[in-house]
Amino acid sequence: MNKVFLMGRLTKAPEIRYTSGNEPIAVARYTLAVNRRFKKNEADFINCVAFGAMAEFAEKYMKKGQMFAVVGRIQVRSWDNRDGKKQWATEVIAEEQYFTGSKSEAGGQSGGAAERQAGSATDGFYPIEGLEDDDLPF
């Protein structure tokens, strides 16, 4: 089974291109910075590719710094460069993309009663002073 679940922040706006042919298909390439678990200030930068409607969604809604979740599969491809040397790329082919940040981060306008009731992303959670990840038993 080849299934990947990622959540991270976009390092820059997606790059969009279209395939050539009678019916061009949108192709979006972007990189997610995914924090390493239990490691402060360490992240992996994972290249992702989306096709068709998901690529058009990426172009329209995904902005640098926003938090997104991606579900997809890993693909490894190879090619020969101009010098005849084999090159390799590993990337995640997106099958699903989700907003995971706040509505304001996604470009939504607040003002509705439901949005006002929802409050900030930290409502219902209380910060605990002096607790570090290293202190947690899991």
RADA-V790134 format. One record per backbone hydrogen bond with DSSP energy under -1.0 kcal/mol. NH is the residue of the N-H (numbers start at 1). CO is the residue of the C=O. If there is no record, write none. Layout:
# RADA-V790134
NH&CO, NH&CO
This chain:
# RADA-V790134
4&72, 6&70, 8&68, 9&33, 10&66, 11&31, 15&29, 17&27, 19&25, 27&17, 28&50, 29&15, 30&48, 32&46, 33&9, 34&44, 36&42, 39&36, 44&34, 46&32, 48&30, 49&92, 50&28, 52&26, 54&51, 56&52, 57&53, 58&54, 59&55, 60&56, 61&57, 62&58, 65&10, 66&63, 68&8, 69&98, 70&6, 71&96, 72&4, 73&93, 75&91, 77&89, 79&87, 81&85, 84&81, 87&79, 89&77, 91&75, 92&47, 93&73, 94&49, 95&71, 96&71, 98&69, 100&67, 106&102, 108&103, 116&112, 117&113, 118&114, 119&115, 123&120, 125&122, 131&128, 135&132, 136&133
